[in-house]
Amino acid sequence: MLNYKHILFFDQIGITAIGKVGGKNASLGEMYTQLNPIGVAIPNGFALTADGYCLFTKTNHLVKPLEDLLIQLDTKNYTNLSAIGEQARALILSAVIPEEIREEIENAYRSLCEQCEKDNLDVAVRSSATSEDLPTASFAGQMQSFLNISGSEQLVAAVHRCFVSLYTDRAIKYRIDMGFDKLDIAISVGVQQMVRSDKASSGVAFTIDPDSGFENTIIINGSWGLGENIVQGSITPDEWMVFKPTLENQNLNPILKRHCGRKEFTMIYADKSESLSVDNTIANTETSLDKQNQFTLSDKEVIQLSQWCYKIEKHYKKAMDIEWAKDGFNNKLYIVQARPETIHGKINKQVREIYKLKEKGTLLVKGIALGDKIISGKARILNSPQEGNLLLDREIIITDLTNPDWDPIMKRAAAIITNKGGRTSHAAIVARELGTVAVVGCGNATSTIKNGQEITVSCAEGKDGNVYDGLLKWEVKEQDFSKLEMPKTEPMLILADPERAFELSYYPNQGVGLMRMEFAISNTIKIHPLALCEPEKVIDEKVISTIKELTKDYSDCKKYFVDELAKAVSIVAAAFYPKDVIVRMSDFKSNEYRNLIGGQYFEPDEENPMIGFRGASRYYSDFYRKGFALECEAMKKVRNEMGLTNVKLMIPFCRTVEEGKMVLAEMEKNGLVQGVNDLEVYVMVEIPSNVLLAEEFAKLFDGFSIGSNDLTQLTLGLDRDSSLVSYLFSEENPAVKALIRQTIKVGKKMGIKVGLCGQAPSDIPAFAKFLVEEGIDSISFNPDALIKGIENILEAEKTIHEKLNLSIAELDELF
């Protein structure tokens, strides 16, 4: 190898070389030397060091003129940013690359061509600031990259343009915002063998959930062709969610979720028969409908890529933001870049602001939610960054998509709404970094929302960001978990929406005491299970068309139900792993089942569905047996294929012991056998017969969960929804408390756990005290009632402690 003064090949670079080659190149060198040998494929390359850039500025006498220019910058309102940036770039562009640097670049390029055994090797040329990709400043997208560069002449020109990109408007402002002095950052340029992803696919991966900061997942996005479309937000990418704790077990499937994005465009190399400048080496083409409906990676490739990402994270000992590419000629995957994830390391997860809308308005558009907050204000439609001067402070940007040129404008916005983009698009990344509310991938925001229209943007309602007409009212509550001690009685969560699972996992809890399966069925699956098992009975063409659209990716429609239900449950199970997640099998009433798509062809019309054909009685019946089999298949997939054995199952509304036996036998027919793979099956105690025959039920089931709402109304013989008698509804009624007391007593005698799900322990301190005194094992709360509930439990335990004058060890023994 030649003796280079300003060139380092990747095998000569480690992470400690940031001062010489910048964060991006230092990371590439570190991975090439440390991770390539253990199977993580990194394309070879070299870096022009920051000393090369310094020689360029010194030879061309640029330091003083650049200093004089930047001194004039208005750093308060940036009124002259464009003018200063334009003059700085013109200065650098008019300068000449020193011959010494040119020769070293050309020699290094020839050497790389020889190592890769190719003439005029296609390379990617990327800027790497010497303070870039540090944990406190991502610099993502601030400097330019050039793809599909070949030949020495084009390579030198691309290096020169990288120097220029150190002074784009956005890069100048970003450095000042992040606290760097105007000239204390130099630039290195990385030159790396191009992976021919133009013939295959590419994308990004986070080793942390980028929205919630949940650390046990890897999120992968993919698109056809070069990956710039994902970063620019010009397409909706494929997305996979992978569970780290089961990733290295070859017998389990760690993929929790997969979503096929539209991938509207495919970025490819431009035709090299034409004369190419540095700026037009790539072209964007429309993706065929067939390709839009295909995943860009197989499950096997997703798992391989996830294992590499996990190795990278463990090597760096921090969450990482990674770029990957697949070569269309050799069909191999490669890692082409990795940087520290810069957002969630700064967040105090023990203090949370909880936003909640107090009224509803007309929904205008919806997309992917970012920010967990609510904002209202006037809409400002902007077609390009050049229109940024039209944006007034705290207005809401409505645009097609954003790129790094938007950064100075986005900082002034109250919220950002885009037609295009996914969770890893430019708008999403910047919104997270700024702490700004954003709704991306709306599709039609710019045509639906009017300029100057007053709107409310809510990202506090789950995965969907909703944009409403008008200025709606909302409330904000701060919850500080940091000083809240955990009681001996286990506080658990009642959970319906799987999309909130990662966020809720940070709340103080001992798991999920009740996950309502029916929420996933009604909100995600939407179709009556029997309409998928017996489609010939559905005769309405409109209903048939809707079912076909929802199940279009499946040749067997029943698999759609199983996969979607498994996905919903697995996300919750993963969020709280290894804590218990108790999943209640479907507990719709017949009128609620009837509201599902196709439900009118199967459900009876009952006078009183509340005490009709619901819960256990459906599962073993000839009427619903096929539907219950799909539920069992989904739970079997979650526990056995995905390894989430923290999932326990619960049977609702089981009226008789005989019925319990029939349900367990039906589950066994469908491969869910108590005790096998540690499967536990609980039963809801919500009917007086459950209490009167509690010992017999305890011989069948592994645990009791008291449903205080149903138990109260069935004990008192009243409809709690009736305004005429609802005043009589009270869990504190002596008859109700007697049944609860008896249930707990039997549970202790029979050695099974007893929990309770309901609002009363958070609303009524005396009721919480009663449960604690009786020795209940756990109490499950809705998320908004959890903190108050824990406080009530702690107060009850403290009172008992003082009353009995027990030591801490004795109190532990009592509970």
N, C-alpha and C positions, 0 to 999 in steps of 0.2 A: 504494500500500500504506500502511496506517495506520502510525503511529509507535509501535512496540511497545517496552516496556521489558524484558519478560520472555519474549518470544517471538522465536524465530529460525526462518525457513523453511529447508528443506533447501538451497536455492540460496544461502543466506547462511552455511552451515556448512562447515568443513573439519576435517581430522583434528586440527589444533592446538587445536580448541575443546573438548577433553575436559574441561577444568576447568569449562566453562560448561554443557555438555550431556551429559557422560558418554561413555563409549567407544562404546556402541551407536549413539547419535544422531550422534556425531561421524563414525563410519564411514559411516552412511547419507548424511549430508551430503557427505562426501568422495566417495562413489561417485556421488551424484546430480550433483555438479558436474564431476567428473573423468572418470567412466566412462560415464555416461549419453550424453554426446555421441559416444562411440565405439561405441555399439551395445549396451551392457549396460543392460537395462531395469530401472529402479528406480522404484517407485511414489512419487509426490510426498507431501509431508507437512511438518510443522513440529515444533518442540520447545519445550516450556516449560522455561526454563533453571533451573539449580540455584539461581539468585538468587530465583526464584519460590518454591521450597521454603523457602529461608531466610527470605523475607518471611512465609510461612505460619507457621513456627515462632516467629518473633519476634512477630508480631501476636497469636498465641495464647499467648505466654509459656510455650513448651514446653521451651526449652533447659535451664533449671535442673531442672525435674522429671525430664526424661529423664536428665540427668547423675546426679542423685541415685539414680535407679532402677538404672542400669548399674553404679554403684559397688558396689552390693550383690550383683552377679552373682558366683557361685562359678565362677571361670575355671579351676579345676583339675578338678573332677568334674561341673560344670554341673548340680548337683542342683536348683537353683532356676531353671533356664533357662526352663521353661514358664511359671512364675509371673511372672517379670520380663518376658518377651516379651508375655504377655497384658496386663499393666498398661500397657506402653509402647504397644501397639496401641490400647488403649482410650483412652489420652490423645489420640492423634492422631485417632482416629475421632470423638471428641467435639468436636474443634476445628472451626472454620468456615473455609472457603476465603475469603480476603479478596476484597472486591468488585472491587478493582483486577485481581486475577488472574482472577476469574471473567469479567470483561468482555473481557479480552485473549484468553482461551481461546475465548469465544463468537465474537468478531470474527475470529480466525484460522480458526476452523472454517468460518464463512460464506465467508471468502475462499477456502479450500481447496475448498469445495463449488462455488464459481463457476469456479475453475480447472479442476475436473474435470467441470464442466457437469452437476452432479447436485444435487438437493435432498436434504437429510438424508443426506449421503454416509455409507456404512458405512466405519468406520475401525477400525484396530487401535491399541490404546493400550498402550504398552510402557514399563516402568520402565528407567531408564538411570542407574546410579550413577556419580558423577563419577570413581570409580576403577575402574569396570567395564570388562571386556574389555581389561585391560592384559595384556601378554605374560606377567606372572608370576602373574596371578590372573584366572580366567575369569569368576567370578561367574555362570556359566551356570545359569539356573533359580533363582537365589536370590531375585530380585524377581519380582513378578507382572506378567502381561500380560493384557489383556482384548480379546477379539475380537468382531467384529460389533457394535460400538458405533455408535449413530446418534442424532442429535439433541443439542442443546447440553446439556440437562439430564443425559442419561445420560453424556455425555462428561465433564462436570465431576465427576460422581460417580465415574467410572473413574479420573480424575486423583487424586482424594482417596484412593481405595483403593490407588493406586500409592504414595502417600506412606506409607500404613499398612504396605505390604509391606517397607519398609526395616527394619522391626522384627519380621519373622517370626523364629521361633526359629532356623531354619536360617541366615538372613541374619546374625543377631547372632553366632552361633558362627563362621560362615565368615569374617567380618571379623576376628575375634580370631585364628583359626587362621592367617590370611594376614598377620598382623602390623599391621593397621590399628588406630589408636586408636578408642575406642568411638564418638566423635562426629565423626570427621574426614572422614566421607563424607556428601555431600548427594545429592539425587536429582533428575534431570531426567526429564521424561516426553515420550516421542515419540508423535506422532499421525500415522498413515500411512494412506493410502487402502488399503482392504481389497482384496486380490486375491480374486476369487470362486473360490477353490480348493475351496470346498464343492461346487462343480459339476464339479470336475476332480480335480486332485491337487496334492500338495506334498511337501516333504521337506527333507533336509539333504545337504550335500556337504562332503567334506574334500579339500583339495588335497595330502594326504599320506596314506599308509595309516595309519589310526588305531591299528592294533595294532603294526606293526613299525617305523613311522616311515619306511618306504620313500618316497622323495621323487618318484619318476617316475610316480606314479599319482594319479588323482582317483577318489575313492570316492563314489558317489551312492546315497542311499537314497530311496525314494519310497513314498507310500501314497495311497489315495483320500481326498479331502476335506482338511480342515485338518490341519496337520502335527503337532498336539499328540500324537497317538497314537504317533508315532515317538519323540518325546522322552520320553514317559511309559513307553515300552516295552510298551504294551498290545497291540501288533501285531508280526507279523514282516514287515518291509518288503521291497519289491523292492530289488535291489542291482545296481549296475553298477560295473565297474572299467575305467577308461579310461587309456590309455598316453599320457603327455604328449609324448614325442619325435616321435610320428607324428600328433599331434592336428591340426596345422595343414596337413597334406598332404591335400588334398581327394581324392586318388586312392587313399587308404588308409583302412581301417576301424580306428580306434584302440581299439575296445571289446574288451578282453581277456576279459571275463567278464560274464555277465548271469544273475541268479537271480530267478525269480518267487516272491515271498514270499506268505504266506497272506493278509495284509492283512485280518484278521478283522473289524475295525470300520472304519466310515467316519464321521468327525466332520463335522457339517454345522451350518448356522445353525438355531437354534430357530425355531419358528413365531412370526412377529412379530404374529400376530393376538392372541396372549396378551400379558398385561402382563409385561414383562421387567425384571428387575433386572440390575445389572451382572454378577451371578454366574451367570445362567442364559440367556446369549445363544447358547449352543451346545449341541448334543446329539450323543450317540454312538449310531450305529445299526449293526446287523449288516450286513456286506458280503455281497451275493449270491454264490453259488458261481461264477456266470459271471464276475463282476468279480474274484473272488479269483484266477481263473486267467488274467486279462489283465494285461499289463504296464501300469503307470501312465504310461509315456512311450514314445514310439517311439524307434528308434535315432537318427533324425535329430534329435529333441529332446534326447536324451542328449548327442550330440556338440555341439549348440549350447550347451547348459548347461555342458558341460565347457570349451568355449572361453571362455565368460564367466568361469568360476571361475579359469581359467588367467590371464586378463587381470587379475582381482582380485588374485591371488597376485603377479603380476609388478609390479602397481602398489604393493602394500604391501611387496614384497620379503621376504615371509615366508609360511609355511604358514598357511592360513586355514580356518576353520569357518564354513560358509555355509548360510543357509536360502533355499530357493527355493519358488515357488508358480506354478501354472498357472491362468489364469483360464478358467472353463468357458464364458463367454459369447463372448469374443473369441479363445479358444484360444491366447493368447500366454503366454510364460514371463516371470517376473519374479524378481529377487533382492530379498528383503525384509530381509535382515540378513547381516552378515559380521563376524566377530571373529577375532583371532589364535588359532591352535591353540596350546595352552598346555602340552602334555605333552612332546612329543619334542624340543623345544628344550633341555630340561634333561638329556637322557639322553646319557651318554658311550657311544657305540656301539662304542668300541674295547675296552671291558671288559665281558665278558658272563659271567653265571652260567648254567651249563648244568645243568639238572635232569634226572635220569633215574631212573625207577622201577626198583627192584631185584627186585620181585616183582609178581605180578598177583593181583587179587582179583575178586570177582563184580561185574560192571558193573551199577549201579543205574539211572542216567540219564546222558544226554549232551546237550550243547548247544554253543553257540558259545564257544570258549575265549578268555579274556582273561588275560594275565599271564605266560605262559611259565614258570610255577612250579608247585610241588606243595605242598599244605598238607593236614594232617590234623587232626581234632578232632571234637568232638561237634556234632551238628546241633541247631539251634534253629529250630523252625517259628514264624514270626511272621506274623500276618494283617494287621497295620497298624503304623504307627510308634508308636501309643499303647501297644503291647505291648513297646516297646523296653527297658523296665526288666527284662524277663525274660532279656535277653541277657547272659550272663556273658562276661567278657573272653576273647577268642580262640576263642569259639564260632563256628560257621559258620551264617550266616543262610540259611534256606530260606523263600522267599516267592513270591507270585504275580508281583508286579512292584513296582518302587520308583518314587518320585517325589522331588522335593527335600526333602520333609518327613522322608525317611529319612536325610538326610546325617549328622546328629549320631550316629545309631546305627551306620551303616555303617563309620564310622571305627574302631569298637571291634571289628569283626568280623574273624575270621581269613580268611574267604572269603565270597563271596556267590553264591547259586544261585537263579535265578528261573525260573518257568514260561514267562514271556513276555519279549519284547524281542529286539532285534537289536544289531548292532555299534555303532549310534549311539544306542541307548536311554540313558535316564538312568543305569541301573545300570552300563552299559558305560563311560560317560564318567567317572562318579565312581570306578569301580574303577581306571581308568587313572590318574586324577589322584592317587589315594591309593596307587597301587602295590599294590593288593590283587588277589588271585586272584579271578576271577569266571567262572561258567558261566551264560550267559543263554539263554533260549528253549528250556528243557528240555522244556516241555510238561506233564510230570506229576511234577515233583520233590516238590511238597507232599503228594502222595498216595502216592508210592513210598518216600520217605525218612521214617523214624520220628523223633519227637522224642527227643533224647538219644542217637540211634544214632551210633556211632563210624564215621566215613567218611574217605576220602582223596579229595581233589580234585586232579586232574592236568590242567594246561593246558600240559604239556610234550610232547604227543604229536601236534602238528599243529593243524589248524583246529578239531578237536573237543575240547571239554573233557569229560573223563570223570570220573564220580563213582563210586568203588568202595566196597564194603562193607569195613569194618575199617580198622585203622591199618597201612598198608603201609609198607615200608622204601623209602627212596630215597637218592640221593647227589647232591651238588652240587659241581661243579667250576668254578673261576673261570678264564676265559681272558682274558688281557690281550694284545691285538694291537698296542698302541700302540708298543712298542719292537721289534717283530719286523720285520726288514728282509726284503725280497723277494729270493729267489735268482735267479740267471740262468736256471736250469732252471725252467720254468713250473710252479707248483703249481696244479692244477685240482681240481675237486670231482666226486665220484660222487654223483649225486642221483636219488632215486626219488620222493619226496613233493613235488609242486609247492607244497603249502601252506607248506612251509618255505623256499621260494625267496627271499622278501624278506629274511627273517632271515639266511639264509646268505650273501646277497650282501654283507653287511658283513664277512664273514670275509676274511682276506687270500687272494686268489685271482687267477687269470688266466682265469677262465671255468669252464665245465662240460665236463669231458672225457668224461663218460658220463652221459646221462640215459636211464634205462630206461623205454622206452615201455610195457612190459607192466604196470608199476605202475599207470599211469593207466587201462589197460584193465581190470585186475582190481579196482581200488578205486573207480573212478568210473563207468566204462561198464558193467562187470559181465557184459555179454552177449557171447556168442561172435559174432564179426562175420558168420559164415555163417548164423547164426540170424536175422540182420536181412536178409541178402541172399536167403535161401531159406526164408522163414518157413513155407512149406507142409510142410517136412520135420519141423517140430516138432509133435508130436501130443499131448503131455501137457498137459491143460487147466491145471494149476497153473503149469507153465512158461510157457504162452501168456499167462496172466493176469499173471504177474510181468513179462514183457516189455512187455505193454500198459501196465502201470502206470509203468514206467520211461520209456517213450517216449510218454507220453500227450500231450505238447505238440507232437508231430511227426506230420504226415500221411505223411511218408516216413521210415520208421524208420532207414534208412541215414544220413540226415542227423543223427540223434541221435548216432551213432558219430562222424561227422566233426566235429561241433560240440564234443562233449565232449573228444575227443582234442586238437583244435586249442586249446581253452581251456587244458588242462593244459600243453601245450608252450609256448603263448604266454606264460603267466605266468612260466615259468622263463626264457624268452628275454628277456622284458621286465626281469626282475629283474637279469640280468647284462649287459644291452645296454650297449655294443656289443661286449662280449667274446664269444668263440665259445661256442656251446652245441652240443655234438655229441650228436645224438639217435640212439640205436640203434633201428632198426626192430624190430618185435616179435620176441622171442627166447624165447617159451614153448616148452616141450617138449610133446609130444602129451598127456601125462597132465595137464599144467597147463592146456592149452587145454580139456581135457575137463571141468575143474572150473568153467569159466565157464557161465553160464546158457545152456542149450540145447546145450552142448558135447558131451553124450553122443550126440547125433544125427549128429555129423560126424567125430569124432576116432577114429583107429584105436587098437587096444589093442596097444601095443608092449612087447616084452620089455625093451629097454634104450633108453628115450626120450632119455637123455643123448647118445647118438650115433646117434639115429634121425632122424625126420622133423622137423627144426627149422631155424631160420634161413633162409638163402638158398634152400634146396631147396624151401621152401614157396611162395616168392613168385611163381615163374613156373609153378608146377604148376597143372593144370586144377582140382585139388582146392581150392587156397586163393587162386587168382588174384583172385577177387572181393573177398575180405577184404583182400588187399594193396592193391587199388585204393582201398579206403576209407582205409587208412593214408596212401597217397600223396595222396589228396584233402585230408586234414587237413593234411599238411605243406605242400601247395601253398597252402592257405588262410593258414597262418601266415606263409609267406614272401612270397607275392605279394599277397594281399589286405590283410594286416595290416602288411606291410613289415618283418617281423622277419627280415631276411636274415642275421643273425648265426647262424641255425640252420644247422648242417651235418648231413648224414645219414650214418649208418654201417650197413653190412651185416654181420650176424653170421654166423658158422659157414659161411663160403663155402669149400667144399671144393676146387673146381677153378677154373681160369682161365675155362673155358667157362661154368661156372655164373655167374661174375661178369659175363660178357658178357650172359648171358640176363637177369640181374637188372637190369642197367643198361638193357637194351632194354625190359623190362617197365615200369620207372620212366618211361622216355621216352614210352611209350604213354599213361601216366597224367599227362603234363604236367610231369614233373620231369626236366629235361635238364641234364646237367653243363655248367657254364659259363654257362648262361642265368640272368640275375639273380644272378650270382656264386655259383651253387650248387656246392658241393663235396661229394663223396661219399667217405667213408672206408671202409676194410674192417678188420674185426677180424682180428688175427693170433693165432689160438688153436689152429691145427692145424699139425702139422709140414709139411704140403704148402704152407701159406702161406709158410713160410720157404724151403723148397727151391726154390720158384718165385717168390720175392719180386720179382725184376726184372720178371717177366711181370705179376704183380699190380700192381706200381707203375706200369706203363704204362696200366692201366685206372683206378686209383683215385687220389684226391688226397692220401691220407694213410693211415698205418697206426696202429692202436691195439692194442697187445699185451694180450691178455687172459691174464694170468699164471696164473690158476687153471686154466682149461681147457687152456692150453698145457702146463702142468706135468703134469696127469694124463694127457693124451694122449701126451706124450713118454715118460712113465714107464709108461704102460699100466696105470694104477690108478684105482680109484674112491676119491676123497678122502673120501667119506662113509662108506666101509666101515671100521669099527673094526679089522678084521683087517689091513689094509694101510696105513691112513692115516699110520702112523709113517714111511712111506717118502716121503710127500709133502713136497717141499721145492723152492721156487723157486731155491734156491742149488745144486741139483744141477748138476754141470758140463755135463751134456747140455742142460739147460734154459737155462743161461747162454750156452751156445754158440749156441743158436737165437736168443736175444734179441740177442746181439752181432751175429750175421749180419743180423738184421732192421734194426738201427740202421745198420749199415754200408751196406746196400743203399739204405735211405732217404736217406742222405746222398749216395750216388752218384747216385741218381735225382732228387734235389732235392725230396723230399716230406717232410713232417713225420712224426715217429714219437713216439707217446706210449705210456704204460703205465698200466693200471688194475689196482689190487690193493692188498692190505693189507701185503704184505711190506716195501715201502720205509719204512713208518712203524714196523713192528715190528722190523725188522732193519737197523740202521745200515749194516752192511757191504754189504747188498744195494743200499741207496740209493747208497752210494759207488760200487759197480760200475756202476750205471746212469748216474751223473753222469760217471764216467770214460769211459764208452763214448759220451757225447755225446747222450744222449736229449734230445728237445726238451721234453717235458712228462711229469709224473707226476700221476695223478689219485687222490685219496684220499676215503674216506668222511669225512663232516664231523667225527666224533669223533676221527679220526686225523690231521686236516689239520695241526694245529700241530706235533705230534711229527714228522710227515713233513717239514715245512718246516725244522725244526731239523736233521733228519738231512741234508737236501740242503745246507743252509748249511755244516754241519760238513764234508761231503764236498768242497764247493767250496773251502772254506778250506784243507783238507789238500792239495788239488791245487795251489792257489795257492802254498802254502808250498813244496811239493815241487818245483815247476817254477820257483819264484821269478819268477812272471809279474807284470807290471804290471796294474793294473785294466783298462786299455785292451786289453791282450793277452788278459786273461781274457774280456772281452766278445767279442773276436774268436773265441776258442775255442768259446764257447757260442752 
